Amino acid sequence: MMIMKVYIFFMVGLLSFMQAKEYKSVFDCSSDNARFIKSRMGLIEKTMHMIEKDGNTANFVITLHGGCVPMVSNIYHELVPDQEMPYIKKAQESIKRLAQDKKVKIIVCAMSLNANAIEEKEVLPFIQISKNSFIDTIGLQNQGYALMTFK
């Protein structure tokens, strides 16, 4: 009887595991609208939470270029207008949680850093610097990651 219960428990667990899905997505941010960026980073967090709550896995990557780049800097307060600072701060807090707590890979484009006069030493330590985030995004799509854009 005990063996039968263990077997049934094992089979139910195995079936649940087999039904779990992996959601792979690359979120590509080029927007220069700080309020919009903040809302999108919060939405990524909520989406990841919903996927995980359902017993599935979220494998997310965020690529940043263009106007989205100042939030990766530890001196963003010198780069953005005063009225945008609260939004950039919140967006930066979101990407920090995503990177450190959820193991989301955050990639910033080196060309965009250069265009925004941000030195590599000013980039937050959990951000990966890429020579060209378009190449990363294309590569991730070729690996089956869905593309979600923030423009």
N, C-alpha and C positions, 0 to 999 in steps of 0.2 A: 504494500500500500504506500509506504513512504517513498519507495523507488518510483512509483507511478506519479506521485505528486511532484517529485524533483524533475522527472522527465517532462511533465506537462508545463511546469514553470520554465524549464529550459526552452521548450519549443515555443512558448508564447514570447519569451524574450528574444529568441532567434527571429521569429516572424516580425516582431516590432523593429528589430535592428535592420532586417532586410527591407522593410518598408521606409526606413528613414531616407530622406532625400538630402542631397547636397545642393545648395543654391550658390552658384559662382557668379559673381558680378564685379565688373570694374566700373567705378563711378568716376567720371572724367569731369573735372571742374575747371572752367576757364572764365567764369563770371567775375565781374568786378563789383557786383552788388553785394555789399557786406551783409545786409539783412537777409537776402536770398541765400547766400552761402551758409549763414548760421542756421537757417531753417532746414536746408538740405542735409547738413551734417547731423542735425537732430533727427531728421527723418531716417537717415541711414541707421542710427542707433536704434530707433523704434522698430525698423524693419528687421534688423538683426535679432532683436529681442523676440519679436513675434515668431520668426523662423525657429529659433532655439526653443521657445516655449512649446512649440508643436512637436518637439523631439527631433528636429532636423538640424542640419549643419549649414552655417553661413560662412562662405569663404569669400571675403570681400577684399578688394584693393581699391584705393583712392589715388587717382593721378591728378596732380595739380599743375596748372600752367597758366600763363596770361595773368589776368587780374586777380585770380584766386591765390596767387603765390604769397602775398605779404603775410598771411596768417601763419606761415611756417617759420617766420623770423622771430627771434627773441627780442627784436627791437621794432616790432610792428607799429608801436606808438609813434615812431619817427617817420613812418611810411604812409600812414593813412590819415585822412581828415578826422578831426576830433569827433564829429557826429557818428562816424563809423566804428570807432574804437570799441564800444560795448558789444557790438555784433561780432567783430573780429575776435575779441577776447572769448566770447562764448563759443565761436566756431573752433578756436584753438583748443579750448577745454574739451570739446567733443572729439576732435581728432586725437587728442592725448589719451582720452579714455578708450577710444576705439583701438588705438595702437597698443596701449599698454595692457588694458584689461581684456580686450577681445582679439588681440593679435592680428588686427587689420593692418595690412601693409600700406603705408602712406608713401607715395613717390612724388617728388617734385622735380620739375624739369630744370636742368642747369642753365639752359638758354633763357628761360623765364626768370630765373634768379638774376642772371646778368642784366636782362632788360629792366628789371625792377631795382637794380643797384643793391642787391642783397648778396653779401659775401657768404661763401659756404660755411665759414665759422659762425655765422649768425643764425644758421638753420638749427631748429630744435633737434636734439640728439636722436629722437626716435623716428626721424624722417629720413628716408632713403633718397639720395640724390642720383638722378638719372641724366645721362648726357642728352636724351631726347625722349620725353614722355610719350610722344606719338608712337615710337618704336615699341615701348612697353605696352601701350594700349593695344596695338595691333597684335603683338605676341600673345597677350592675354585672350583676346578674341579668338585667335587661332587655337587656343587651348580650351575653348568652350565657355569662356566667361561672357556673360551678357553685358552689353554696353549700355550704361545709363549716363546721360550727359546733363551737366548743369551749365547752361549758357545764359 
